[in-house]
Every structure is written in C-alpha cells, then in structure tokens.
Amino acid sequence: MKIVDIRLTGLAGGTVEGGWANDLKPEDDLNTVVEVISDEGLIGVGSAMTGKALVEAAVRLLRPVLIGERADEPARVTEKLRQSYFWQGRGGTVEHAISGLDIALWDLFGKICKQPVARLLGGYYRHKIKPYGSMLFDEPGPLRDKLQQAVARGFKAIKLGWRPFGRRDRKFDELLVRTAREAVGPDIELMVDAGGSEQYWPHGYKWALETAKMLARYDIVWFEEALPPDDLEGFIELRRHSPVPITTGEVLTRRQSFRPFIEQHAVDIIQPDCTKCGGLTEAWRIGWLAYDHNVLLVPHGWNTAIGLAADLHLTASLPVARYVEFLTPSPYMDDLIVTPFKPDGEGYLHVPETPGLGIELNREALQRYGI
C-alpha cells in the first residue's frame, strides 16, 4: 500500500486564548489537521500545532520523498523525511509538519493492520489514564468560576498556566494559587505552568525557587516552565533544590533536543508535544529514554482531539505514565471528532482499542472550522 496524497486543513474560528499572545483571536490559525491518503482509499489522520500556511510550505518540501512511499512503515518514513531535509529544518516548522504526518501514518498503519496504535507501539501497559484539564490563569473571581466549571466537567486534575501568574508580584501569584486551591478543595490535583517560554521571560533561578517553595504549601503537583526553555543549567539547579517536581519540554523538537534534559536530570517530568516534537515516533523514543533515567513523561497537549488521541496511545504504551493534557474548554477538543473524549466518573479517559488512533473526524465540524 502506497501514499498517494496529503490533505491539509487549518483550524480557525474556535481557537482558544493563548498565554503567549494577548490578542489571540478565535479566527487565528494555530493547528493543522493532516490526512495521509493511501492508494487503497484508507486515510490516516494527524495534527500539527502550526498554522496551515507553514505546514503547506513544509509539505511542499517533503512531498517528493513522501509520495509513493509505503503507507505501513511510519517510523522509517518519517525518519527518512527528517534525514532528507535536515539542512532545511532541524526543528521548527519542518519538524512540526513531520509530526502531523507521523501521527497520521501511525493512524493509517493501525487501520491497515486492524490494530490500535498503542499495540503497534509495543502494547498496553494501561487502558485508562487521568487527564488534567488545562486552562489559563485569570483574575481571582473568573478563575474561581473557571475551576468550578472544570470540576463539574469531571476533571480530577487541573493545570493553570501563564498570565497573569508571574507577571505582577509574588503576593498576587500566591493569591491566585490560594484561590485555586480553595475553589477546588484538597482532593483535586493542581499543577502550575509559569509559561517561561513566553517572549522576553523576565525571571531566573531565584524567582523560580522561591515560587516553588510557595507552590509546595498548596500541594501543587508540579511546576512547569519556570525558566526559559533553553536554560538547561538553570533547570538542573532548580530541579535539585525545588520542593515540587519540575517540568518543561513543550517547545523542544527532535529527540536529540530532549536528551540533555533527561540525561542530566534537569527535570522530574519531560513534556514532549506529539504534534510538534516529531510525532508519535519521536515521543515514544523520548519516553523510553526518560524511563531509563527515571524521568516521567507527561505529553504536552494544548492542541486538538487528534493530538489527545495520540497522547493516549503514547502513554498507554509506556511502562510508567500518569497524565495527559486536555485543553478545556475547546471546540477543537469537543467538536472535532465524532465521539469526543470525556472523563469518566473517576476522572479517567479510556484509551481507544479500535484500529489506528480509534477516532473518527467529525467532517461537519472540520468543514465549519476548516480553512
């Protein structure tokens, strides 16, 4: 079975607010649905966390190597793409596009084999996993309302991130965290993401350490992106002294970029994003490297229901995994597939066991949000 075409659909009209851009609008284009079409009519579906224009440009570059390739060898085919065009894209847009293609190829491989992706990645270590509802911080009043709504949607774990946390002063940061803990009570797990990958991040190691000490008083599960994403030495020092687990990794691409953070124990948790880091193939390799160094992998997932499906299969196939990220509320999570993912009564998502990723695109929603 051969690859004969690639179809790309940008998503706009339901884009949620983003911590990295104050003026982000619903019509902004930040995610692209990638479909790989075989000569026998089977279609694999993936997602890239990059706008359509950028993915189109990258796919135009990659197409000569991709078309005519086997449709049932995702890891080899996407590594061929990576190796063939390394001088034009060791990371960034080209790797983001390869990520969407890789996810789609795994979905296609599963449909060809009539097996779920998790089994093809090596097998199910678990059949359900806890999602954490992921959202941005807000002023105390609206923040309390957003948290209570998330709990009502069934989330037993919630992550809060970015502005206004870390942008005013320490007293306000603690007010936000105290408000969050009081709003959800002692039994809901809370995570905090400072958003240190934002442009011109002003804080360093000492701010991060003092903030980590404050977070520990409120039983915060982990402290994410407390420093700029390239500050390896800072993360090593912070992880050594922080009373709460330290995590980063969402902006890194290619397994080689993750290696020093894992091997030098710069983090307790590493967070590759399947829709950016190189797809399921790279995330799976990163996961096993992390496991060998006693670092937990928790995939970053501020994207789509397709990315969430990929994350579920990834975490199912790793020996140790505890969470997946679930952007909420978001039309691209709630509307984009025929049967949306929802936490069960215990706050878990069940990993699909049908062929491929185990999801079906909602074509009406794709047409509504597609560009």
BALOBA-1460 file (C-alpha; in Angstrom, 3 decimals):
// residues 371
<rec num="1" residu="m" x="0.000" y="0.000" z="0.000"/>
<rec num="2" residu="k" x="1.433" y="3.367" z="-1.062"/>
<rec num="3" residu="i" x="0.978" y="7.014" z="-0.066"/>
<rec num="4" residu="v" x="-0.659" y="8.933" z="-2.905"/>
<rec num="5" residu="d" x="-1.699" y="12.274" z="-1.425"/>
<rec num="6" residu="i" x="-1.644" y="14.595" z="1.587"/>
<rec num="7" residu="r" x="-4.637" y="16.728" z="2.606"/>
<rec num="8" residu="l" x="-4.263" y="19.693" z="4.959"/>
<rec num="9" residu="t" x="-6.993" y="21.593" z="6.808"/>
<rec num="10" residu="g" x="-6.171" y="24.569" z="9.000"/>
<rec num="11" residu="l" x="-8.386" y="25.184" z="12.022"/>
<rec num="12" residu="a" x="-9.835" y="28.620" z="12.753"/>
<rec num="13" residu="g" x="-12.966" y="30.020" z="14.331"/>
<rec num="14" residu="g" x="-12.610" y="28.107" z="17.586"/>
<rec num="15" residu="t" x="-9.056" y="28.929" z="18.661"/>
<rec num="16" residu="v" x="-8.844" y="29.463" z="22.427"/>
<rec num="17" residu="e" x="-6.972" y="32.277" z="24.108"/>
<rec num="18" residu="g" x="-3.240" y="31.686" z="24.339"/>
<rec num="19" residu="g" x="-0.852" y="32.726" z="27.054"/>
<rec num="20" residu="w" x="1.835" y="33.687" z="24.541"/>
<rec num="21" residu="a" x="-0.301" y="36.263" z="22.680"/>
<rec num="22" residu="n" x="-2.552" y="38.814" z="24.370"/>
<rec num="23" residu="d" x="-4.516" y="39.462" z="21.208"/>
<rec num="24" residu="l" x="-5.076" y="35.851" z="20.090"/>
<rec num="25" residu="k" x="-8.481" y="35.621" z="18.396"/>
<rec num="26" residu="p" x="-10.804" y="32.668" z="17.687"/>
<rec num="27" residu="e" x="-10.129" y="33.047" z="13.955"/>
<rec num="28" residu="d" x="-6.353" y="32.693" z="14.377"/>
<rec num="29" residu="d" x="-4.871" y="29.625" z="12.685"/>
<rec num="30" residu="l" x="-2.616" y="27.632" z="15.044"/>
<rec num="31" residu="n" x="-3.402" y="23.962" z="14.309"/>
<rec num="32" residu="t" x="-3.500" y="21.952" z="11.082"/>
<rec num="33" residu="v" x="-5.251" y="18.628" z="10.502"/>
<rec num="34" residu="v" x="-3.078" y="16.353" z="8.372"/>
<rec num="35" residu="e" x="-4.568" y="13.483" z="6.362"/>
<rec num="36" residu="v" x="-2.382" y="10.912" z="4.596"/>
<rec num="37" residu="i" x="-4.236" y="9.122" z="1.779"/>
<rec num="38" residu="s" x="-3.296" y="5.662" z="0.524"/>
<rec num="39" residu="d" x="-3.778" y="4.141" z="-2.931"/>
<rec num="40" residu="e" x="-6.391" y="1.762" z="-1.474"/>
<rec num="41" residu="g" x="-8.540" y="4.527" z="-0.023"/>
<rec num="42" residu="l" x="-7.562" y="4.279" z="3.646"/>
<rec num="43" residu="i" x="-6.835" y="7.624" z="5.311"/>
<rec num="44" residu="g" x="-4.661" y="8.323" z="8.324"/>
<rec num="45" residu="v" x="-5.329" y="11.419" z="10.440"/>
<rec num="46" residu="g" x="-2.809" y="13.552" z="12.314"/>
<rec num="47" residu="s" x="-2.444" y="17.041" z="13.734"/>
<rec num="48" residu="a" x="0.357" y="19.620" z="13.717"/>
<rec num="49" residu="m" x="0.460" y="22.547" z="16.128"/>
<rec num="50" residu="t" x="1.427" y="25.005" z="13.410"/>
<rec num="51" residu="g" x="-0.655" y="27.175" z="11.088"/>
<rec num="52" residu="k" x="-1.726" y="25.832" z="7.710"/>
<rec num="53" residu="a" x="0.473" y="28.140" z="5.628"/>
<rec num="54" residu="l" x="3.594" y="26.888" z="7.386"/>
<rec num="55" residu="v" x="2.563" y="23.234" z="7.176"/>
<rec num="56" residu="e" x="1.736" y="23.655" z="3.481"/>
<rec num="57" residu="a" x="5.187" y="25.072" z="2.829"/>
<rec num="58" residu="a" x="6.855" y="22.211" z="4.688"/>
<rec num="59" residu="v" x="4.747" y="19.535" z="2.985"/>
<rec num="60" residu="r" x="5.599" y="21.060" z="-0.395"/>
<rec num="61" residu="l" x="9.231" y="20.490" z="0.544"/>
<rec num="62" residu="l" x="8.647" y="16.955" z="1.852"/>
<rec num="63" residu="r" x="6.203" y="15.725" z="-0.790"/>
<rec num="64" residu="p" x="8.734" y="14.395" z="-3.351"/>
<rec num="65" residu="v" x="10.146" y="11.983" z="-0.769"/>
<rec num="66" residu="l" x="6.764" y="11.134" z="0.766"/>
<rec num="67" residu="i" x="4.537" y="10.362" z="-2.228"/>
<rec num="68" residu="g" x="4.943" y="6.776" z="-3.380"/>
<rec num="69" residu="e" x="6.371" y="5.623" z="-0.052"/>
<rec num="70" residu="r" x="4.918" y="2.703" z="1.871"/>
<rec num="71" residu="a" x="1.893" y="3.540" z="3.967"/>
<rec num="72" residu="d" x="2.669" y="0.972" z="6.665"/>
<rec num="73" residu="e" x="6.135" y="1.995" z="7.914"/>
<rec num="74" residu="p" x="5.613" y="5.247" z="9.836"/>
<rec num="75" residu="a" x="8.858" y="5.323" z="11.827"/>
<rec num="76" residu="r" x="11.086" y="4.662" z="8.824"/>
<rec num="77" residu="v" x="9.224" y="7.025" z="6.504"/>
<rec num="78" residu="t" x="9.250" y="10.000" z="8.873"/>
<rec num="79" residu="e" x="12.903" y="9.411" z="9.744"/>
<rec num="80" residu="k" x="13.597" y="9.451" z="6.003"/>
<rec num="81" residu="l" x="11.883" y="12.834" z="5.785"/>
<rec num="82" residu="r" x="13.916" y="14.121" z="8.724"/>
<rec num="83" residu="q" x="17.200" y="12.860" z="7.319"/>
<rec num="84" residu="s" x="16.457" y="14.036" z="3.774"/>
<rec num="85" residu="y" x="15.769" y="17.647" z="4.713"/>
<rec num="86" residu="f" x="17.840" y="18.207" z="7.840"/>
<rec num="87" residu="w" x="19.639" y="21.225" z="6.302"/>
<rec num="88" residu="q" x="16.307" y="22.994" z="5.814"/>
<rec num="89" residu="g" x="14.601" y="22.179" z="9.067"/>
<rec num="90" residu="r" x="16.278" y="20.602" z="12.091"/>
<rec num="91" residu="g" x="13.271" y="21.500" z="14.212"/>
<rec num="92" residu="g" x="10.724" y="24.286" z="13.777"/>
<rec num="93" residu="t" x="8.122" y="24.247" z="11.027"/>
<rec num="94" residu="v" x="9.518" y="21.271" z="9.102"/>
<rec num="95" residu="e" x="9.611" y="19.102" z="12.235"/>
<rec num="96" residu="h" x="6.116" y="20.264" z="13.196"/>
<rec num="97" residu="a" x="4.832" y="19.152" z="9.787"/>
<rec num="98" residu="i" x="6.665" y="15.836" z="10.100"/>
<rec num="99" residu="s" x="4.919" y="15.446" z="13.472"/>
<rec num="100" residu="g" x="1.461" y="15.692" z="11.908"/>
<rec num="101" residu="l" x="2.464" y="13.319" z="9.113"/>
<rec num="102" residu="d" x="3.909" y="10.822" z="11.590"/>
<rec num="103" residu="i" x="0.724" y="10.742" z="13.685"/>
<rec num="104" residu="a" x="-1.336" y="10.291" z="10.519"/>
<rec num="105" residu="l" x="0.941" y="7.474" z="9.333"/>
<rec num="106" residu="w" x="0.574" y="5.639" z="12.645"/>
<rec num="107" residu="d" x="-3.202" y="6.011" z="12.385"/>
<rec num="108" residu="l" x="-3.027" y="4.672" z="8.832"/>
<rec num="109" residu="f" x="-0.721" y="1.810" z="9.872"/>
<rec num="110" residu="g" x="-3.212" y="0.820" z="12.564"/>
<rec num="111" residu="k" x="-6.073" y="0.827" z="10.080"/>
<rec num="112" residu="i" x="-4.062" y="-1.311" z="7.646"/>
<rec num="113" residu="c" x="-3.177" y="-3.808" z="10.397"/>
<rec num="114" residu="k" x="-6.605" y="-3.507" z="12.060"/>
<rec num="115" residu="q" x="-4.856" y="-2.846" z="15.359"/>
<rec num="116" residu="p" x="-4.793" y="0.138" z="17.745"/>
<rec num="117" residu="v" x="-1.689" y="2.301" z="17.700"/>
<rec num="118" residu="a" x="-0.825" y="1.546" z="21.332"/>
<rec num="119" residu="r" x="-0.500" y="-2.140" z="20.496"/>
<rec num="120" residu="l" x="1.679" y="-1.386" z="17.478"/>
<rec num="121" residu="l" x="3.908" y="0.791" z="19.677"/>
<rec num="122" residu="g" x="4.551" y="-2.236" z="21.842"/>
<rec num="123" residu="g" x="1.405" y="-2.906" z="23.810"/>
<rec num="124" residu="y" x="-0.919" y="-1.595" z="26.506"/>
<rec num="125" residu="y" x="0.615" y="-1.007" z="29.924"/>
<rec num="126" residu="r" x="-2.683" y="0.620" z="30.879"/>
<rec num="127" residu="h" x="-6.155" y="1.088" z="29.414"/>
<rec num="128" residu="k" x="-7.098" y="4.333" z="31.111"/>
<rec num="129" residu="i" x="-5.229" y="7.432" z="32.204"/>
<rec num="130" residu="k" x="-6.042" y="10.605" z="34.077"/>
<rec num="131" residu="p" x="-6.464" y="13.811" z="32.023"/>
<rec num="132" residu="y" x="-5.770" y="17.141" z="33.593"/>
<rec num="133" residu="g" x="-7.976" y="19.964" z="32.433"/>
<rec num="134" residu="s" x="-5.647" y="22.640" z="31.079"/>
<rec num="135" residu="m" x="-6.511" y="26.331" z="31.130"/>
<rec num="136" residu="l" x="-5.013" y="29.768" z="31.661"/>
<rec num="137" residu="f" x="-4.900" y="31.729" z="34.892"/>
<rec num="138" residu="d" x="-7.274" y="34.671" z="35.280"/>
<rec num="139" residu="e" x="-8.234" y="37.290" z="37.829"/>
<rec num="140" residu="p" x="-9.317" y="35.634" z="41.110"/>
<rec num="141" residu="g" x="-13.091" y="35.872" z="40.548"/>
<rec num="142" residu="p" x="-13.196" y="34.499" z="36.985"/>
<rec num="143" residu="l" x="-10.510" y="31.982" z="37.902"/>
<rec num="144" residu="r" x="-12.700" y="30.539" z="40.634"/>
<rec num="145" residu="d" x="-15.597" y="30.180" z="38.189"/>
<rec num="146" residu="k" x="-13.444" y="28.509" z="35.521"/>
<rec num="147" residu="l" x="-12.100" y="25.998" z="38.025"/>
<rec num="148" residu="q" x="-15.525" y="25.063" z="39.328"/>
<rec num="149" residu="q" x="-16.735" y="24.557" z="35.765"/>
<rec num="150" residu="a" x="-13.797" y="22.252" z="35.062"/>
<rec num="151" residu="v" x="-14.558" y="20.188" z="38.147"/>
<rec num="152" residu="a" x="-18.192" y="19.977" z="37.002"/>
<rec num="153" residu="r" x="-16.950" y="18.585" z="33.663"/>
<rec num="154" residu="g" x="-15.398" y="15.688" z="35.554"/>
<rec num="155" residu="f" x="-11.733" y="16.648" z="35.844"/>
<rec num="156" residu="k" x="-9.929" y="15.413" z="38.938"/>
<rec num="157" residu="a" x="-6.726" y="17.218" z="37.972"/>
<rec num="158" residu="i" x="-6.341" y="20.746" z="36.580"/>
<rec num="159" residu="k" x="-3.390" y="22.765" z="35.328"/>
<rec num="160" residu="l" x="-3.328" y="26.564" z="35.387"/>
<rec num="161" residu="g" x="-0.827" y="28.495" z="33.354"/>
<rec num="162" residu="w" x="0.613" y="31.719" z="32.067"/>
<rec num="163" residu="r" x="-0.722" y="35.229" z="32.571"/>
<rec num="164" residu="p" x="-1.292" y="36.862" z="34.956"/>
<rec num="165" residu="f" x="0.800" y="34.447" z="37.075"/>
<rec num="166" residu="g" x="4.416" y="35.621" z="37.267"/>
<rec num="167" residu="r" x="3.621" y="38.960" z="35.649"/>
<rec num="168" residu="r" x="2.839" y="41.173" z="38.685"/>
<rec num="169" residu="d" x="4.315" y="40.275" z="42.063"/>
<rec num="170" residu="r" x="4.737" y="37.375" z="44.477"/>
<rec num="171" residu="k" x="1.719" y="38.301" z="46.621"/>
<rec num="172" residu="f" x="-0.578" y="38.204" z="43.605"/>
<rec num="173" residu="d" x="0.882" y="34.870" z="42.475"/>
<rec num="174" residu="e" x="0.129" y="33.387" z="45.877"/>
<rec num="175" residu="l" x="-3.376" y="34.879" z="45.828"/>
<rec num="176" residu="l" x="-4.043" y="33.084" z="42.527"/>
<rec num="177" residu="v" x="-2.769" y="29.753" z="43.828"/>
<rec num="178" residu="r" x="-4.636" y="30.088" z="47.112"/>
<rec num="179" residu="t" x="-7.819" y="30.980" z="45.208"/>
<rec num="180" residu="a" x="-7.395" y="27.912" z="43.029"/>
<rec num="181" residu="r" x="-6.858" y="25.557" z="45.949"/>
<rec num="182" residu="e" x="-9.842" y="26.955" z="47.850"/>
<rec num="183" residu="a" x="-12.043" y="26.725" z="44.734"/>
<rec num="184" residu="v" x="-11.399" y="23.026" z="44.064"/>
<rec num="185" residu="g" x="-10.713" y="21.738" z="47.554"/>
<rec num="186" residu="p" x="-7.996" y="19.356" z="48.758"/>
<rec num="187" residu="d" x="-8.834" y="16.358" z="46.585"/>
<rec num="188" residu="i" x="-8.336" y="17.856" z="43.098"/>
<rec num="189" residu="e" x="-4.760" y="17.742" z="41.837"/>
<rec num="190" residu="l" x="-3.432" y="21.138" z="40.768"/>
<rec num="191" residu="m" x="-0.462" y="21.917" z="38.509"/>
<rec num="192" residu="v" x="1.054" y="25.340" z="37.760"/>
<rec num="193" residu="d" x="2.651" y="26.423" z="34.475"/>
<rec num="194" residu="a" x="4.561" y="29.713" z="34.651"/>
<rec num="195" residu="g" x="4.868" y="29.926" z="30.859"/>
<rec num="196" residu="g" x="8.596" y="30.620" z="30.811"/>
<rec num="197" residu="s" x="8.711" y="30.120" z="27.043"/>
<rec num="198" residu="e" x="6.871" y="33.414" z="26.586"/>
<rec num="199" residu="q" x="8.854" y="36.078" z="24.775"/>
<rec num="200" residu="y" x="11.301" y="38.009" z="26.984"/>
<rec num="201" residu="w" x="10.625" y="35.926" z="30.113"/>
<rec num="202" residu="p" x="11.964" y="38.109" z="32.962"/>
<rec num="203" residu="h" x="12.532" y="35.587" z="35.773"/>
<rec num="204" residu="g" x="15.508" y="33.460" z="36.697"/>
<rec num="205" residu="y" x="16.516" y="30.708" z="39.080"/>
<rec num="206" residu="k" x="15.960" y="32.551" z="42.366"/>
<rec num="207" residu="w" x="12.431" y="33.654" z="41.436"/>
<rec num="208" residu="a" x="11.652" y="30.120" z="40.341"/>
<rec num="209" residu="l" x="12.991" y="28.567" z="43.549"/>
<rec num="210" residu="e" x="11.086" y="30.929" z="45.831"/>
<rec num="211" residu="t" x="7.929" y="30.389" z="43.791"/>
<rec num="212" residu="a" x="8.372" y="26.621" z="44.015"/>
<rec num="213" residu="k" x="8.543" y="26.888" z="47.798"/>
<rec num="214" residu="m" x="5.261" y="28.815" z="47.775"/>
<rec num="215" residu="l" x="3.618" y="26.232" z="45.497"/>
<rec num="216" residu="a" x="4.627" y="23.428" z="47.851"/>
<rec num="217" residu="r" x="2.488" y="24.972" z="50.579"/>
<rec num="218" residu="y" x="-0.581" y="24.451" z="48.365"/>
<rec num="219" residu="d" x="0.200" y="20.851" z="47.402"/>
<rec num="220" residu="i" x="0.931" y="21.650" z="43.738"/>
<rec num="221" residu="v" x="1.775" y="18.525" z="41.724"/>
<rec num="222" residu="w" x="4.425" y="20.137" z="39.515"/>
<rec num="223" residu="f" x="5.906" y="23.495" z="38.470"/>
<rec num="224" residu="e" x="6.131" y="23.823" z="34.685"/>
<rec num="225" residu="e" x="8.261" y="26.143" z="32.541"/>
<rec num="226" residu="a" x="9.552" y="28.160" z="35.471"/>
<rec num="227" residu="l" x="12.533" y="29.199" z="33.321"/>
<rec num="228" residu="p" x="13.138" y="29.875" z="29.622"/>
<rec num="229" residu="p" x="13.133" y="26.577" z="27.700"/>
<rec num="230" residu="d" x="16.846" y="26.682" z="26.776"/>
<rec num="231" residu="d" x="18.122" y="27.327" z="30.304"/>
<rec num="232" residu="l" x="19.440" y="23.811" z="30.849"/>
<rec num="233" residu="e" x="21.788" y="24.781" z="33.682"/>
<rec num="234" residu="g" x="19.033" y="26.717" z="35.433"/>
<rec num="235" residu="f" x="16.687" y="23.739" z="35.250"/>
<rec num="236" residu="i" x="19.380" y="21.423" z="36.630"/>
<rec num="237" residu="e" x="19.866" y="23.696" z="39.636"/>
<rec num="238" residu="l" x="16.132" y="24.288" z="40.134"/>
<rec num="239" residu="r" x="15.255" y="20.620" z="39.944"/>
<rec num="240" residu="r" x="17.958" y="19.868" z="42.541"/>
<rec num="241" residu="h" x="16.562" y="22.307" z="45.111"/>
<rec num="242" residu="s" x="12.830" y="22.649" z="44.364"/>
<rec num="243" residu="p" x="10.405" y="21.035" z="46.848"/>
<rec num="244" residu="v" x="7.948" y="20.355" z="43.987"/>
<rec num="245" residu="p" x="8.653" y="18.406" z="40.774"/>
<rec num="246" residu="i" x="9.994" y="20.476" z="37.853"/>
<rec num="247" residu="t" x="8.946" y="20.030" z="34.239"/>
<rec num="248" residu="t" x="9.471" y="21.501" z="30.769"/>
<rec num="249" residu="g" x="9.819" y="20.422" z="27.123"/>
<rec num="250" residu="e" x="6.800" y="21.590" z="25.155"/>
<rec num="251" residu="v" x="8.779" y="23.738" z="22.694"/>
<rec num="252" residu="l" x="11.596" y="21.254" z="22.053"/>
<rec num="253" residu="t" x="11.719" y="19.281" z="18.802"/>
<rec num="254" residu="r" x="13.604" y="16.104" z="17.826"/>
<rec num="255" residu="r" x="14.692" y="13.541" z="20.390"/>
<rec num="256" residu="q" x="18.226" y="14.940" z="20.421"/>
<rec num="257" residu="s" x="16.979" y="18.187" z="21.983"/>
<rec num="258" residu="f" x="15.413" y="16.296" z="24.880"/>
<rec num="259" residu="r" x="18.447" y="14.153" z="25.647"/>
<rec num="260" residu="p" x="20.424" y="16.637" z="27.815"/>
<rec num="261" residu="f" x="17.353" y="17.499" z="29.910"/>
<rec num="262" residu="i" x="16.797" y="13.805" z="30.610"/>
<rec num="263" residu="e" x="20.366" y="12.565" z="30.923"/>
<rec num="264" residu="q" x="21.457" y="15.476" z="33.121"/>
<rec num="265" residu="h" x="18.335" y="15.220" z="35.314"/>
<rec num="266" residu="a" x="17.254" y="18.783" z="34.626"/>
<rec num="267" residu="v" x="13.590" y="17.801" z="35.138"/>
<rec num="268" residu="d" x="11.466" y="15.375" z="37.083"/>
<rec num="269" residu="i" x="8.948" y="15.290" z="34.221"/>
<rec num="270" residu="i" x="9.581" y="15.779" z="30.494"/>
<rec num="271" residu="q" x="6.784" y="17.088" z="28.251"/>
<rec num="272" residu="p" x="7.168" y="16.477" z="24.514"/>
<rec num="273" residu="d" x="4.255" y="17.503" z="22.305"/>
<rec num="274" residu="c" x="3.446" y="14.823" z="19.699"/>
<rec num="275" residu="t" x="2.156" y="17.481" z="17.313"/>
<rec num="276" residu="k" x="5.483" y="19.357" z="17.403"/>
<rec num="277" residu="c" x="8.356" y="17.183" z="18.635"/>
<rec num="278" residu="g" x="8.398" y="14.746" z="15.703"/>
<rec num="279" residu="g" x="5.171" y="12.810" z="16.159"/>
<rec num="280" residu="l" x="4.450" y="9.589" z="17.977"/>
<rec num="281" residu="t" x="7.696" y="8.027" z="16.788"/>
<rec num="282" residu="e" x="9.903" y="10.657" z="18.426"/>
<rec num="283" residu="a" x="7.720" y="10.985" z="21.539"/>
<rec num="284" residu="w" x="7.869" y="7.192" z="22.056"/>
<rec num="285" residu="r" x="11.675" y="7.250" z="21.777"/>
<rec num="286" residu="i" x="11.811" y="10.175" z="24.218"/>
<rec num="287" residu="g" x="9.509" y="8.286" z="26.571"/>
<rec num="288" residu="w" x="11.776" y="5.256" z="26.743"/>
<rec num="289" residu="l" x="14.881" y="7.403" z="27.221"/>
<rec num="290" residu="a" x="13.063" y="9.168" z="30.068"/>
<rec num="291" residu="y" x="12.011" y="5.857" z="31.606"/>
<rec num="292" residu="d" x="15.610" y="4.626" z="31.552"/>
<rec num="293" residu="h" x="16.618" y="7.733" z="33.547"/>
<rec num="294" residu="n" x="13.673" y="7.611" z="35.966"/>
<rec num="295" residu="v" x="12.087" y="10.733" z="34.465"/>
<rec num="296" residu="l" x="8.315" y="10.735" z="33.990"/>
<rec num="297" residu="l" x="6.858" y="11.596" z="30.574"/>
<rec num="298" residu="v" x="3.669" y="13.659" z="30.528"/>
<rec num="299" residu="p" x="2.817" y="14.765" z="26.974"/>
<rec num="300" residu="h" x="2.084" y="18.407" z="26.313"/>
<rec num="301" residu="g" x="-1.281" y="18.686" z="24.592"/>
<rec num="302" residu="w" x="-2.512" y="22.247" z="24.043"/>
<rec num="303" residu="n" x="-3.876" y="21.299" z="20.592"/>
<rec num="304" residu="t" x="-6.716" y="19.081" z="19.289"/>
<rec num="305" residu="a" x="-8.643" y="15.887" z="19.967"/>
<rec num="306" residu="i" x="-6.372" y="14.198" z="17.400"/>
<rec num="307" residu="g" x="-3.340" y="15.150" z="19.473"/>
<rec num="308" residu="l" x="-5.097" y="13.908" z="22.604"/>
<rec num="309" residu="a" x="-5.786" y="10.551" z="20.934"/>
<rec num="310" residu="a" x="-2.096" y="10.282" z="20.018"/>
<rec num="311" residu="d" x="-1.141" y="11.112" z="23.617"/>
<rec num="312" residu="l" x="-3.439" y="8.416" z="24.973"/>
<rec num="313" residu="h" x="-1.849" y="5.764" z="22.772"/>
<rec num="314" residu="l" x="1.628" y="7.033" z="23.668"/>
<rec num="315" residu="t" x="1.025" y="6.937" z="27.412"/>
<rec num="316" residu="a" x="-0.658" y="3.543" z="27.160"/>
<rec num="317" residu="s" x="2.474" y="2.123" z="25.540"/>
<rec num="318" residu="l" x="4.988" y="3.365" z="28.145"/>
<rec num="319" residu="p" x="5.772" y="1.483" z="31.370"/>
<rec num="320" residu="v" x="5.163" y="4.497" z="33.626"/>
<rec num="321" residu="a" x="2.671" y="7.250" z="32.772"/>
<rec num="322" residu="r" x="0.181" y="9.170" z="34.874"/>
<rec num="323" residu="y" x="-1.468" y="12.003" z="32.946"/>
<rec num="324" residu="v" x="-2.413" y="13.506" z="29.590"/>
<rec num="325" residu="e" x="-3.149" y="17.178" z="28.987"/>
<rec num="326" residu="f" x="-6.723" y="18.068" z="27.969"/>
<rec num="327" residu="l" x="-7.246" y="21.642" z="26.750"/>
<rec num="328" residu="t" x="-10.633" y="22.704" z="28.096"/>
<rec num="329" residu="p" x="-12.989" y="24.093" z="27.022"/>
<rec num="330" residu="s" x="-12.057" y="23.972" z="23.337"/>
<rec num="331" residu="p" x="-14.092" y="23.332" z="20.162"/>
<rec num="332" residu="y" x="-11.107" y="21.514" z="18.670"/>
<rec num="333" residu="m" x="-11.310" y="19.063" z="21.566"/>
<rec num="334" residu="d" x="-15.060" y="18.867" z="21.945"/>
<rec num="335" residu="d" x="-16.321" y="19.070" z="18.341"/>
<rec num="336" residu="l" x="-13.606" y="17.777" z="16.024"/>
<rec num="337" residu="i" x="-14.246" y="14.037" z="16.440"/>
<rec num="338" residu="v" x="-17.499" y="12.099" z="16.276"/>
<rec num="339" residu="t" x="-17.193" y="10.712" z="19.810"/>
<rec num="340" residu="p" x="-15.455" y="13.318" z="21.980"/>
<rec num="341" residu="f" x="-13.240" y="12.286" z="24.877"/>
<rec num="342" residu="k" x="-14.780" y="12.831" z="28.310"/>
<rec num="343" residu="p" x="-13.555" y="11.902" z="31.807"/>
<rec num="344" residu="d" x="-15.417" y="9.005" z="33.376"/>
<rec num="345" residu="g" x="-16.874" y="9.104" z="36.888"/>
<rec num="346" residu="e" x="-13.425" y="8.574" z="38.397"/>
<rec num="347" residu="g" x="-11.821" y="11.261" z="36.252"/>
<rec num="348" residu="y" x="-10.093" y="8.955" z="33.725"/>
<rec num="349" residu="l" x="-10.054" y="8.692" z="29.940"/>
<rec num="350" residu="h" x="-10.181" y="5.253" z="28.347"/>
<rec num="351" residu="v" x="-7.551" y="4.559" z="25.694"/>
<rec num="352" residu="p" x="-9.186" y="3.578" z="22.377"/>
<rec num="353" residu="e" x="-8.802" y="-0.062" z="21.350"/>
<rec num="354" residu="t" x="-10.171" y="0.149" z="17.813"/>
<rec num="355" residu="p" x="-7.835" y="0.333" z="14.770"/>
<rec num="356" residu="g" x="-5.454" y="3.266" z="14.405"/>
<rec num="357" residu="l" x="-5.986" y="6.145" z="16.799"/>
<rec num="358" residu="g" x="-9.541" y="4.930" z="17.326"/>
<rec num="359" residu="i" x="-11.170" y="8.227" z="16.407"/>
<rec num="360" residu="e" x="-13.315" y="9.455" z="13.519"/>
<rec num="361" residu="l" x="-13.198" y="13.040" z="12.285"/>
<rec num="362" residu="n" x="-16.439" y="14.980" z="12.519"/>
<rec num="363" residu="r" x="-16.493" y="16.168" z="8.904"/>
<rec num="364" residu="e" x="-19.188" y="18.757" z="9.586"/>
<rec num="365" residu="a" x="-17.052" y="20.331" z="12.328"/>
<rec num="366" residu="l" x="-13.955" y="20.097" z="10.138"/>
<rec num="367" residu="q" x="-15.798" y="21.990" z="7.426"/>
<rec num="368" residu="r" x="-17.057" y="24.546" z="9.939"/>
<rec num="369" residu="y" x="-13.619" y="25.285" z="11.390"/>
<rec num="370" residu="g" x="-11.540" y="24.400" z="8.342"/>
<rec num="371" residu="i" x="-9.611" y="26.850" z="6.207"/>
